Amino acid sequence: MEIAISEAAKNKVVAKGGNVVIDFIPPVGCGKVSEVSVSTNIAGRTTSSYRKVRQDDVTFLLDPDLYKYISQVGLSLRKGLLGSKIVVNVDAVYDSSCGI
């Protein structure tokens, strides 16, 4: 898995403790697509099955299903009026089929 993180996103993750969780949410229902989410809040989460990758002073906790469908992940920082948030970009999303 290839992981890229912008300098601004890395600084925010490090300031929040240095850990970031990336989850894969599979599509559910006809015509739905998969989603990938990112969070720096790992308190109370069960991450024992997650793969840990250390890179650029950041520990990435990667959902095991992520490896099945995604080969590239990019994290960047999006600034808004009320602050900033880390956003995730992936190389593909997957559609669910209706079996028709």
N, CA, C and O atoms as a GROMACS GRO file, in nm:
protein
  400
    1MET      N    1   0.085  -0.118   0.000
    1MET     CA    2   0.000   0.000   0.000
    1MET      C    3   0.089   0.123   0.000
    1MET      O    4   0.182   0.135   0.080
    2GLU      N    5   0.060   0.213  -0.090
    2GLU     CA    6   0.132   0.339  -0.100
    2GLU      C    7   0.055   0.446  -0.024
    2GLU      O    8  -0.064   0.468  -0.049
    3ILE      N    9   0.123   0.513   0.070
    3ILE     CA   10   0.060   0.617   0.151
    3ILE      C   11   0.136   0.747   0.131
    3ILE      O   12   0.258   0.752   0.147
    4ALA      N   13   0.063   0.852   0.095
    4ALA     CA   14   0.122   0.986   0.081
    4ALA      C   15   0.050   1.079   0.178
    4ALA      O   16  -0.072   1.072   0.195
    5ILE      N   17   0.126   1.166   0.242
    5ILE     CA   18   0.066   1.261   0.335
    5ILE      C   19   0.131   1.397   0.312
    5ILE      O   20   0.254   1.409   0.304
    6SER      N   21   0.048   1.499   0.301
    6SER     CA   22   0.102   1.634   0.281
    6SER      C   23   0.168   1.681   0.411
    6SER      O   24   0.138   1.629   0.518
    7GLU      N   25   0.257   1.776   0.399
    7GLU     CA   26   0.327   1.829   0.516
    7GLU      C   27   0.229   1.890   0.616
    7GLU      O   28   0.244   1.871   0.737
    8ALA      N   29   0.128   1.962   0.567
    8ALA     CA   30   0.029   2.024   0.655
    8ALA      C   31  -0.053   1.918   0.729
    8ALA      O   32  -0.079   1.932   0.848
    9ALA      N   33  -0.093   1.812   0.658
    9ALA     CA   34  -0.168   1.704   0.723
    9ALA      C   35  -0.082   1.631   0.825
    9ALA      O   36  -0.129   1.598   0.934
   10LYS      N   37   0.045   1.608   0.790
   10LYS     CA   38   0.137   1.542   0.883
   10LYS      C   39   0.152   1.624   1.011
   10LYS      O   40   0.149   1.568   1.120
   11ASN      N   41   0.167   1.755   0.998
   11ASN     CA   42   0.181   1.841   1.114
   11ASN      C   43   0.058   1.835   1.204
   11ASN      O   44   0.070   1.835   1.326
   12LYS      N   45  -0.060   1.831   1.143
   12LYS     CA   46  -0.184   1.823   1.222
   12LYS      C   47  -0.193   1.689   1.294
   12LYS      O   48  -0.230   1.685   1.412
   13VAL      N   49  -0.160   1.579   1.226
   13VAL     CA   50  -0.165   1.446   1.288
   13VAL      C   51  -0.066   1.439   1.404
   13VAL      O   52  -0.100   1.390   1.512
   14VAL      N   53   0.055   1.487   1.383
   14VAL     CA   54   0.157   1.485   1.489
   14VAL      C   55   0.110   1.568   1.609
   14VAL      O   56   0.129   1.528   1.723
   15ALA      N   57   0.048   1.683   1.583
   15ALA     CA   58  -0.003   1.768   1.690
   15ALA      C   59  -0.116   1.699   1.769
   15ALA      O   60  -0.136   1.728   1.886
   16LYS      N   61  -0.188   1.608   1.703
   16LYS     CA   62  -0.298   1.535   1.767
   16LYS      C   63  -0.253   1.403   1.830
   16LYS      O   64  -0.337   1.326   1.876
   17GLY      N   65  -0.124   1.376   1.831
   17GLY     CA   66  -0.075   1.255   1.895
   17GLY      C   67   0.003   1.161   1.805
   17GLY      O   68   0.063   1.066   1.853
   18GLY      N   69   0.002   1.187   1.674
   18GLY     CA   70   0.083   1.108   1.581
   18GLY      C   71   0.018   0.985   1.524
   18GLY      O   72   0.082   0.911   1.448
   19ASN      N   73  -0.110   0.959   1.558
   19ASN     CA   74  -0.181   0.842   1.506
   19ASN      C   75  -0.296   0.884   1.417
   19ASN      O   76  -0.364   0.983   1.445
   20VAL      N   77  -0.318   0.808   1.310
   20VAL     CA   78  -0.432   0.834   1.223
   20VAL      C   79  -0.491   0.698   1.180
   20VAL      O   80  -0.418   0.608   1.139
   21VAL      N   81  -0.622   0.686   1.191
   21VAL     CA   82  -0.693   0.564   1.154
   21VAL      C   83  -0.760   0.586   1.019
   21VAL      O   84  -0.826   0.687   0.997
   22ILE      N   85  -0.741   0.490   0.928
   22ILE     CA   86  -0.806   0.497   0.798
   22ILE      C   87  -0.897   0.375   0.786
   22ILE      O   88  -0.851   0.262   0.789
   23ASP      N   89  -1.027   0.400   0.772
   23ASP     CA   90  -1.129   0.295   0.765
   23ASP      C   91  -1.182   0.280   0.624
   23ASP      O   92  -1.192   0.377   0.549
   24PHE      N   93  -1.217   0.156   0.588
   24PHE     CA   94  -1.283   0.127   0.461
   24PHE      C   95  -1.426   0.086   0.492
   24PHE      O   96  -1.450  -0.007   0.570
   25ILE      N   97  -1.523   0.156   0.431
   25ILE     CA   98  -1.664   0.125   0.449
   25ILE      C   99  -1.714   0.068   0.317
   25ILE      O  100  -1.726   0.141   0.219
   26PRO      N  101  -1.744  -0.064   0.314
   26PRO     CA  102  -1.787  -0.125   0.188
   26PRO      C  103  -1.925  -0.075   0.145
   26PRO      O  104  -2.003  -0.028   0.228
   27PRO      N  105  -1.955  -0.085   0.016
   27PRO     CA  106  -2.086  -0.042  -0.032
   27PRO      C  107  -2.195  -0.136   0.017
   27PRO      O  108  -2.176  -0.258   0.023
   28VAL      N  109  -2.310  -0.079   0.053
   28VAL     CA  110  -2.424  -0.158   0.098
   28VAL      C  111  -2.545  -0.113   0.018
   28VAL      O  112  -2.584   0.004   0.024
   29GLY      N  113  -2.606  -0.205  -0.057
   29GLY     CA  114  -2.724  -0.172  -0.136
   29GLY      C  115  -2.689  -0.146  -0.282
   29GLY      O  116  -2.574  -0.120  -0.317
   30CYS      N  117  -2.791  -0.153  -0.364
   30CYS     CA  118  -2.774  -0.136  -0.509
   30CYS      C  119  -2.726   0.005  -0.543
   30CYS      O  120  -2.781   0.104  -0.495
   31GLY      N  121  -2.623   0.012  -0.626
   31GLY     CA  122  -2.574   0.139  -0.676
   31GLY      C  123  -2.496   0.221  -0.577
   31GLY      O  124  -2.464   0.337  -0.606
   32LYS      N  125  -2.463   0.168  -0.461
   32LYS     CA  126  -2.385   0.241  -0.362
   32LYS      C  127  -2.237   0.224  -0.390
   32LYS      O  128  -2.198   0.129  -0.457
   33VAL      N  129  -2.156   0.315  -0.339
   33VAL     CA  130  -2.011   0.306  -0.357
   33VAL      C  131  -1.944   0.298  -0.220
   33VAL      O  132  -2.000   0.338  -0.118
   34SER      N  133  -1.822   0.246  -0.221
   34SER     CA  134  -1.746   0.237  -0.097
   34SER      C  135  -1.701   0.376  -0.052
   34SER      O  136  -1.698   0.470  -0.131
   35GLU      N  137  -1.666   0.384   0.075
   35GLU     CA  138  -1.614   0.509   0.130
   35GLU      C  139  -1.488   0.479   0.209
   35GLU      O  140  -1.470   0.368   0.259
   36VAL      N  141  -1.402   0.576   0.220
   36VAL     CA  142  -1.284   0.567   0.304
   36VAL      C  143  -1.286   0.689   0.395
   36VAL      O  144  -1.300   0.802   0.350
   37SER      N  145  -1.270   0.663   0.527
   37SER     CA  146  -1.272   0.774   0.622
   37SER      C  147  -1.141   0.779   0.699
   37SER      O  148  -1.068   0.680   0.706
   38VAL      N  149  -1.112   0.894   0.756
   38VAL     CA  150  -0.988   0.914   0.830
   38VAL      C  151  -1.021   0.985   0.962
   38VAL      O  152  -1.109   1.071   0.968
   39SER      N  153  -0.948   0.946   1.068
   39SER     CA  154  -0.969   1.008   1.198
   39SER      C  155  -0.841   1.004   1.279
   39SER      O  156  -0.764   0.909   1.271
   40THR      N  157  -0.819   1.109   1.357
   40THR     CA  158  -0.706   1.110   1.449
   40THR      C  159  -0.750   1.070   1.590
   40THR      O  160  -0.667   1.060   1.680
   41ASN      N  161  -0.879   1.047   1.609
   41ASN     CA  162  -0.932   1.008   1.739
   41ASN      C  163  -0.939   0.855   1.747
   41ASN      O  164  -1.025   0.793   1.685
   42ILE      N  165  -0.847   0.796   1.824
   42ILE     CA  166  -0.848   0.650   1.836
   42ILE      C  167  -0.893   0.604   1.974
   42ILE      O  168  -0.897   0.484   2.001
   43ALA      N  169  -0.928   0.697   2.062
   43ALA     CA  170  -0.972   0.662   2.197
   43ALA      C  171  -1.098   0.577   2.191
   43ALA      O  172  -1.196   0.613   2.125
   44GLY      N  173  -1.095   0.462   2.260
   44GLY     CA  174  -1.212   0.376   2.267
   44GLY      C  175  -1.236   0.288   2.146
   44GLY      O  176  -1.334   0.214   2.143
   45ARG      N  177  -1.150   0.295   2.047
   45ARG     CA  178  -1.166   0.215   1.925
   45ARG      C  179  -1.089   0.085   1.938
   45ARG      O  180  -0.981   0.080   1.998
   46THR      N  181  -1.145  -0.021   1.882
   46THR     CA  182  -1.075  -0.149   1.878
   46THR      C  183  -0.997  -0.154   1.747
   46THR      O  184  -1.055  -0.168   1.640
   47THR      N  185  -0.866  -0.143   1.757
   47THR     CA  186  -0.783  -0.140   1.638
   47THR      C  187  -0.684  -0.257   1.634
   47THR      O  188  -0.584  -0.252   1.562
   48SER      N  189  -0.711  -0.362   1.712
   48SER     CA  190  -0.617  -0.474   1.720
   48SER      C  191  -0.600  -0.545   1.586
   48SER      O  192  -0.493  -0.601   1.560
   49SER      N  193  -0.702  -0.545   1.500
   49SER     CA  194  -0.691  -0.611   1.369
   49SER      C  195  -0.635  -0.518   1.262
   49SER      O  196  -0.610  -0.561   1.149
   50TYR      N  197  -0.615  -0.390   1.295
   50TYR     CA  198  -0.566  -0.293   1.198
   50TYR      C  199  -0.416  -0.312   1.177
   50TYR      O  200  -0.344  -0.349   1.270
   51ARG      N  201  -0.370  -0.288   1.055
   51ARG     CA  202  -0.226  -0.292   1.026
   51ARG      C  203  -0.166  -0.157   1.062
   51ARG      O  204  -0.220  -0.052   1.029
   52LYS      N  205  -0.052  -0.162   1.129
   52LYS     CA  206   0.016  -0.039   1.169
   52LYS      C  207   0.136  -0.016   1.079
   52LYS      O  208   0.221  -0.104   1.061
   53VAL      N  209   0.140   0.104   1.022
   53VAL     CA  210   0.250   0.144   0.935
   53VAL      C  211   0.304   0.275   0.989
   53VAL      O  212   0.230   0.372   1.006
   54ARG      N  213   0.434   0.278   1.015
   54ARG     CA  214   0.498   0.401   1.065
   54ARG      C  215   0.570   0.468   0.949
   54ARG      O  216   0.654   0.407   0.883
   55GLN      N  217   0.538   0.596   0.925
   55GLN     CA  218   0.598   0.670   0.814
   55GLN      C  219   0.594   0.819   0.845
   55GLN      O  220   0.491   0.870   0.889
   56ASP      N  221   0.704   0.887   0.824
   56ASP     CA  222   0.709   1.034   0.841
   56ASP      C  223   0.656   1.080   0.977
   56ASP      O  224   0.577   1.174   0.983
   57ASP      N  225   0.699   1.016   1.086
   57ASP     CA  226   0.658   1.051   1.223
   57ASP      C  227   0.510   1.027   1.251
   57ASP      O  228   0.458   1.076   1.350
   58VAL      N  229   0.442   0.953   1.165
   58VAL     CA  230   0.299   0.924   1.180
   58VAL      C  231   0.280   0.772   1.183
   58VAL      O  232   0.342   0.699   1.105
   59THR      N  233   0.193   0.726   1.273
   59THR     CA  234   0.153   0.585   1.273
   59THR      C  235   0.015   0.576   1.208
   59THR      O  236  -0.082   0.632   1.259
   60PHE      N  237   0.009   0.506   1.095
   60PHE     CA  238  -0.116   0.484   1.024
   60PHE      C  239  -0.174   0.351   1.071
   60PHE      O  240  -0.105   0.249   1.068
   61LEU      N  241  -0.299   0.351   1.113
   61LEU     CA  242  -0.370   0.229   1.148
   61LEU      C  243  -0.469   0.204   1.035
   61LEU      O  244  -0.565   0.279   1.017
   62LEU      N  245  -0.444   0.099   0.958
   62LEU     CA  246  -0.517   0.075   0.834
   62LEU      C  247  -0.615  -0.040   0.850
   62LEU      O  248  -0.578  -0.150   0.890
   63ASP      N  249  -0.741  -0.014   0.818
   63ASP     CA  250  -0.846  -0.115   0.819
   63ASP      C  251  -0.802  -0.233   0.731
   63ASP      O  252  -0.757  -0.211   0.619
   64PRO      N  253  -0.814  -0.357   0.779
   64PRO     CA  254  -0.771  -0.473   0.698
   64PRO      C  255  -0.840  -0.481   0.562
   64PRO      O  256  -0.778  -0.526   0.465
   65ASP      N  257  -0.966  -0.438   0.552
   65ASP     CA  258  -1.037  -0.442   0.424
   65ASP      C  259  -0.981  -0.342   0.324
   65ASP      O  260  -1.000  -0.358   0.204
   66LEU      N  261  -0.913  -0.240   0.373
   66LEU     CA  262  -0.853  -0.140   0.285
   66LEU      C  263  -0.755  -0.205   0.188
   66LEU      O  264  -0.748  -0.166   0.071
   67TYR      N  265  -0.680  -0.303   0.236
   67TYR     CA  266  -0.580  -0.370   0.153
   67TYR      C  267  -0.643  -0.451   0.039
   67TYR      O  268  -0.578  -0.475  -0.063
   68LYS      N  269  -0.767  -0.494   0.056
   68LYS     CA  270  -0.834  -0.574  -0.047
   68LYS      C  271  -0.872  -0.490  -0.169
   68LYS      O  272  -0.874  -0.541  -0.281
   69TYR      N  273  -0.901  -0.363  -0.147
   69TYR     CA  274  -0.960  -0.282  -0.254
   69TYR      C  275  -0.879  -0.159  -0.295
   69TYR      O  276  -0.897  -0.109  -0.406
   70ILE      N  277  -0.792  -0.110  -0.209
   70ILE     CA  278  -0.724   0.016  -0.232
   70ILE      C  279  -0.574  -0.007  -0.235
   70ILE      O  280  -0.521  -0.080  -0.152
   71SER      N  281  -0.504   0.056  -0.330
   71SER     CA  282  -0.358   0.041  -0.334
   71SER      C  283  -0.286   0.172  -0.304
   71SER      O  284  -0.167   0.171  -0.271
   72GLN      N  285  -0.357   0.285  -0.314
   72GLN     CA  286  -0.295   0.415  -0.286
   72GLN      C  287  -0.388   0.500  -0.201
   72GLN      O  288  -0.508   0.508  -0.226
   73VAL      N  289  -0.329   0.563  -0.100
   73VAL     CA  290  -0.403   0.651  -0.011
   73VAL      C  291  -0.324   0.782   0.000
   73VAL      O  292  -0.202   0.781   0.015
   74GLY      N  293  -0.396   0.892  -0.008
   74GLY     CA  294  -0.334   1.023   0.011
   74GLY      C  295  -0.409   1.102   0.116
   74GLY      O  296  -0.532   1.107   0.115
   75LEU      N  297  -0.336   1.165   0.206
   75LEU     CA  298  -0.398   1.250   0.307
   75LEU      C  299  -0.352   1.393   0.286
   75LEU      O  300  -0.234   1.420   0.263
   76SER      N  301  -0.448   1.484   0.295
   76SER     CA  302  -0.416   1.626   0.281
   76SER      C  303  -0.500   1.704   0.381
   76SER      O  304  -0.590   1.648   0.445
   77LEU      N  305  -0.472   1.831   0.394
   77LEU     CA  306  -0.544   1.916   0.487
   77LEU      C  307  -0.631   2.013   0.408
   77LEU      O  308  -0.585   2.081   0.316
   78ARG      N  309  -0.758   2.017   0.445
   78ARG     CA  310  -0.852   2.111   0.383
   78ARG      C  311  -0.886   2.217   0.486
   78ARG      O  312  -0.933   2.187   0.596
   79LYS      N  313  -0.862   2.342   0.449
   79LYS     CA  314  -0.890   2.453   0.540
   79LYS      C  315  -1.025   2.513   0.508
   79LYS      O  316  -1.063   2.528   0.392
   80GLY      N  317  -1.099   2.547   0.614
   80GLY     CA  318  -1.229   2.609   0.600
   80GLY      C  319  -1.240   2.730   0.690
   80GLY      O  320  -1.142   2.772   0.751
   81LEU      N  321  -1.359   2.785   0.698
   81LEU     CA  322  -1.381   2.904   0.780
   81LEU      C  323  -1.365   2.876   0.928
   81LEU      O  324  -1.321   2.963   1.004
   82LEU      N  325  -1.401   2.755   0.971
   82LEU     CA  326  -1.398   2.722   1.114
   82LEU      C  327  -1.280   2.635   1.154
   82LEU      O  328  -1.281   2.577   1.262
   83GLY      N  329  -1.181   2.625   1.070
   83GLY     CA  330  -1.065   2.543   1.104
   83GLY      C  331  -1.023   2.459   0.985
   83GLY      O  332  -1.044   2.496   0.870
   84SER      N  333  -0.964   2.345   1.015
   84SER     CA  334  -0.916   2.258   0.909
   84SER      C  335  -0.946   2.113   0.943
   84SER      O  336  -0.967   2.078   1.059
   85LYS      N  337  -0.948   2.028   0.840
   85LYS     CA  338  -0.969   1.886   0.863
   85LYS      C  339  -0.884   1.807   0.765
   85LYS      O  340  -0.849   1.853   0.657
   86ILE      N  341  -0.852   1.686   0.807
   86ILE     CA  342  -0.775   1.596   0.722
   86ILE      C  343  -0.872   1.523   0.630
   86ILE      O  344  -0.973   1.471   0.674
   87VAL      N  345  -0.839   1.521   0.502
   87VAL     CA  346  -0.922   1.449   0.404
   87VAL      C  347  -0.837   1.339   0.342
   87VAL      O  348  -0.715   1.349   0.332
   88VAL      N  349  -0.907   1.235   0.300
   88VAL     CA  350  -0.840   1.119   0.241
   88VAL      C  351  -0.880   1.107   0.094
   88VAL      O  352  -0.996   1.124   0.059
   89ASN      N  353  -0.783   1.077   0.010
   89ASN     CA  354  -0.807   1.053  -0.132
   89ASN      C  355  -0.754   0.914  -0.162
   89ASN      O  356  -0.645   0.878  -0.118
   90VAL      N  357  -0.832   0.836  -0.237
   90VAL     CA  358  -0.791   0.699  -0.271
   90VAL      C  359  -0.791   0.682  -0.422
   90VAL      O  360  -0.847   0.764  -0.495
   91ASP      N  361  -0.726   0.574  -0.468
   91ASP     CA  362  -0.712   0.551  -0.611
   91ASP      C  363  -0.839   0.498  -0.677
   91ASP      O  364  -0.850   0.505  -0.800
   92ALA      N  365  -0.934   0.446  -0.600
   92ALA     CA  366  -1.056   0.391  -0.660
   92ALA      C  367  -1.164   0.377  -0.554
   92ALA      O  368  -1.134   0.371  -0.435
   93VAL      N  369  -1.289   0.371  -0.598
   93VAL     CA  370  -1.402   0.333  -0.514
   93VAL      C  371  -1.471   0.217  -0.582
   93VAL      O  372  -1.455   0.195  -0.702
   94TYR      N  373  -1.549   0.143  -0.506
   94TYR     CA  374  -1.612   0.024  -0.560
   94TYR      C  375  -1.762   0.030  -0.547
   94TYR      O  376  -1.816   0.063  -0.441
   95ASP      N  377  -1.830  -0.002  -0.658
   95ASP     CA  378  -1.975  -0.002  -0.663
   95ASP      C  379  -2.028  -0.138  -0.618
   95ASP      O  380  -1.965  -0.241  -0.642
   96SER      N  381  -2.143  -0.136  -0.553
   96SER     CA  382  -2.209  -0.263  -0.523
   96SER      C  383  -2.292  -0.302  -0.645
   96SER      O  384  -2.338  -0.215  -0.718
   97SER      N  385  -2.310  -0.429  -0.666
   97SER     CA  386  -2.392  -0.473  -0.778
   97SER      C  387  -2.526  -0.524  -0.726
   97SER      O  388  -2.536  -0.571  -0.613
   98CYS      N  389  -2.625  -0.513  -0.808
   98CYS     CA  390  -2.758  -0.558  -0.768
   98CYS      C  391  -2.784  -0.701  -0.815
   98CYS      O  392  -2.890  -0.757  -0.787
   99GLY      N  393  -2.690  -0.758  -0.885
   99GLY     CA  394  -2.707  -0.896  -0.930
   99GLY      C  395  -2.807  -0.911  -1.043
   99GLY      O  396  -2.865  -1.018  -1.060
  100ILE      N  397  -2.827  -0.806  -1.119
  100ILE     CA  398  -2.925  -0.812  -1.230
  100ILE      C  399  -2.855  -0.852  -1.358
  100ILE      O  400  -2.918  -0.862  -1.462
   0.00000   0.00000   0.00000
